[in-house]
């Protein structure tokens, strides 16, 4: 069972919006709800966001679960840093 605060749920939705924005505007991929399509629009992939608390990692992509993980402290960082970290993790996802 997962327990999230209202702030965490709002931040997760903000991250999904940032991810969709980067995918559509920068990577030129089509998004549908919580999924995005490959360039040929044949395969869709999930936009899964989770939070964690780790000493040294700010984000990661887990190819086994198609999951983007972000450190909980990113809720309090600036927009520019947040976008950079999301772009970095999306690059891992797209390269995979």
PEVEN-V153025 format. One record per residue. RES is the residue in one letter. SS is DSSP state (H for helix, E for strand, - for the rest). PHI is phi in whole degrees, -180 to 180 (none if undefined). PSI is psi as a letter, one per 20 degrees, with the letter a starting at -180 (* if undefined). Layout:
RES:SS:PHI:PSI, RES:SS:PHI:PSI
This chain:
X:-:none:p, X:-:-109:p, X:-:-123:p, X:-:-126:q, X:-:-83:r, X:H:-61:h, X:H:-64:h, X:H:-66:g, X:H:-63:g, X:H:-64:h, X:H:-67:h, X:H:-60:g, X:H:-68:h, X:H:-60:g, X:H:-62:g, X:H:-62:h, X:H:-65:g, X:H:-62:g, X:H:-61:g, X:H:-61:h, X:H:-62:g, X:H:-64:g, X:H:-64:g, X:H:-81:g, X:H:-85:h, X:H:-99:g, X:-:-92:i, X:-:59:l, X:-:-108:q, X:-:-89:p, X:E:-112:q, X:E:-133:o, X:-:63:d, X:-:-104:k, X:E:-139:r, X:E:-134:q, X:E:-101:q, X:-:-69:r, X:-:-57:h, X:-:-84:i, X:-:59:l, X:-:-105:h, X:-:-124:p, X:E:-109:q, X:E:-125:q, X:E:-76:q, X:-:-105:n, X:E:-108:p, X:E:-120:p, X:E:-130:r, X:E:-119:q, X:E:-151:r, X:-:-133:o, X:-:-134:q, X:-:-56:g, X:-:-117:i, X:-:-97:p, X:-:-94:h, X:E:-163:r, X:E:-160:r, X:E:-121:p, X:E:-109:o, X:-:-68:h, X:-:-66:h, X:-:-118:j, X:-:51:l, X:E:-124:p, X:E:-102:p, X:E:-111:q, X:E:-134:p, X:E:-65:q, X:H:-62:h, X:H:-71:i, X:H:-68:i, X:H:-61:h, X:H:-112:j, X:-:-98:r, X:-:-73:r, X:H:-59:g, X:H:-62:g, X:H:-64:g, X:H:-61:g, X:H:-60:g, X:H:-63:g, X:H:-68:g, X:H:-63:g, X:H:-58:g, X:H:-60:g, X:H:-69:h, X:H:-65:h, X:H:-61:g, X:H:-62:g, X:H:-62:g, X:H:-67:h, X:H:-68:h, X:-:-61:*
